Amino acid sequence: MPVWNVKNILEWAINYFSCKEVPQPRLSAELLLGSVLGLDRVNLYLNYNRVLNNQELATYKKYILERLEHTPIQYILNEAYFRKIKLYVDEKVLIPRPETELIVDKVFQILKDSLNKREIDIPGKDKINILEIGTGSGAIAISLANEILDELKVSGKVPGELTDEFPEELWEIVATDNDSSVLDIAERNAHSILNNNKFNKIKFIKCDIVPAEDSDFFKKHAGGFKIIISNPPYISEKDYENLPREVKEYEPKNALLGGETGLEIYERILNKIKPYINQEFCYILFEIAPLISTPLEKMSKDILKPSLIKVDKDYNGRERVMIIKI
Ligand SMILES: C[S@@+](CC[C@H](N)C(=O)[O-])C[C@H]1O[C@@H](n2cnc3c(N)ncnc32)[C@H](O)[C@@H]1O
């Protein structure tokens, strides 16, 4: 029996994954072994001669078998990184994608610009209230909550005494999803990542798109939101059939499939959010794929008659975030 150390087991696993055509063989082998040993990827290479004990070997073997079935690494390890946070994920929720981080930057940019131009007035009567539709793991909503105070402080428009204890009037986030098991995960993530003050300022609501007009929520929030964000399911039926095995077999269909053309959920959102829009100040931000940019722009103009629509590209130069100003 060979003695398995970091060096030889990594070489073996990379080779094995490559032969079996597992995507990203080196990354897979390294991340899974790093998790078993509690080492990041750099430290794996600094501990090349470290010998694995039987327990570690058994865990690594289990991970390798799961990966051979094309299970995404994030589901094997039940963790995904997004901006500054680590989220619990399993097959009930979409794995948050790096390109989705951009929409959070865009929200902060809009808020900072608007504070600078005095289009909103903080502190004062203008609470920053944000509605996220289709929160999944909570990646976007929790990142906003996690970073908002620091981001707005940097703008210099929030007074120096602003701290986490300066709560009520400043901001709140409402995050919806139509699947309660998904919301359980988002709430669990919020609870483990955020401090109590911040956690108490996010509300998770199970509903189809947004709460109905006869709900108490509607009575309280109608006409109110300044920022409305969504990364909805936007894969068309045809594209869904051709998704890689890792995505199609493991990630939730409800998080991916956006009807025949990919535009179905956007259309439902545009129609249902109308009563929630703050008519004096509201930006709507959608994550998009380049293919749907043009039809979605037309649809948004027809339904909301906004004052401005622009589309920003991601770091790969692909159209990624549509910003609609009311
Ligand atoms: C593409 S995922 C985005 C998840 C997360 N916001 C992210 O960016 O990683 C879309 C989410 O919308 C939810 N969803 C799908 N249809 C919905 C509906 N009709 N109403 C509310 N949420 C919905 C799904 O459960 C899923 O969590």
The ligand as a Tripos MOL2 file, in Angstrom:
@<TRIPOS>MOLECULE
LIG
   27    29     1     0     0
SMALL
NO_CHARGES

@<TRIPOS>ATOM
      1 C1        -31.2420   32.6010  -10.7000 C.3       1 LIG1
      2 S1        -31.7350   32.2460   -9.0540 S.3       1 LIG1
      3 C2        -30.9630   33.5930   -8.1980 C.3       1 LIG1
      4 C3        -30.5980   33.2780   -6.7850 C.3       1 LIG1
      5 C4        -29.7530   34.3620   -6.0990 C.3       1 LIG1
      6 N1        -30.4450   35.6230   -6.0580 N.3       1 LIG1
      7 C5        -28.4180   34.5300   -6.8160 C.2       1 LIG1
      8 O1        -28.2610   35.5300   -7.5240 O.co2     1 LIG1
      9 O2        -27.5450   33.6700   -6.6650 O.co2     1 LIG1
     10 C6        -33.4480   32.6680   -9.0930 C.3       1 LIG1
     11 C7        -34.2130   32.5180   -7.7870 C.3       1 LIG1
     12 O3        -35.5750   32.9250   -8.0270 O.3       1 LIG1
     13 C8        -36.4420   32.0530   -7.3520 C.3       1 LIG1
     14 N2        -37.7390   32.1070   -8.0700 N.ar      1 LIG1
     15 C9        -38.1020   31.4530   -9.2090 C.ar      1 LIG1
     16 N3        -39.3510   31.7660   -9.5490 N.ar      1 LIG1
     17 C10       -39.7980   32.6530   -8.6150 C.ar      1 LIG1
     18 C11       -41.0370   33.3270   -8.4070 C.ar      1 LIG1
     19 N4        -42.0700   33.1610   -9.2400 N.pl3     1 LIG1
     20 N5        -41.1620   34.1510   -7.3330 N.ar      1 LIG1
     21 C12       -40.1180   34.3250   -6.4810 C.ar      1 LIG1
     22 N6        -38.9340   33.6920   -6.6170 N.ar      1 LIG1
     23 C13       -38.7720   32.8680   -7.6730 C.ar      1 LIG1
     24 C14       -35.7700   30.7060   -7.3740 C.3       1 LIG1
     25 O4        -36.2090   29.8710   -6.3330 O.3       1 LIG1
     26 C15       -34.2950   31.1040   -7.2280 C.3       1 LIG1
     27 O5        -33.9130   31.0970   -5.8730 O.3       1 LIG1
@<TRIPOS>BOND
     1     1     2 1
     2     2     3 1
     3     2    10 1
     4     3     4 1
     5     4     5 1
     6     5     6 1
     7     5     7 1
     8     7     8 2
     9     7     9 1
    10    10    11 1
    11    11    12 1
    12    11    26 1
    13    12    13 1
    14    13    14 1
    15    13    24 1
    16    14    15 ar
    17    14    23 ar
    18    15    16 ar
    19    16    17 ar
    20    17    18 ar
    21    17    23 ar
    22    18    19 1
    23    18    20 ar
    24    20    21 ar
    25    21    22 ar
    26    22    23 ar
    27    24    25 1
    28    24    26 1
    29    26    27 1
@<TRIPOS>SUBSTRUCTURE
     1 LIG1         1 GROUP 0 **** ****
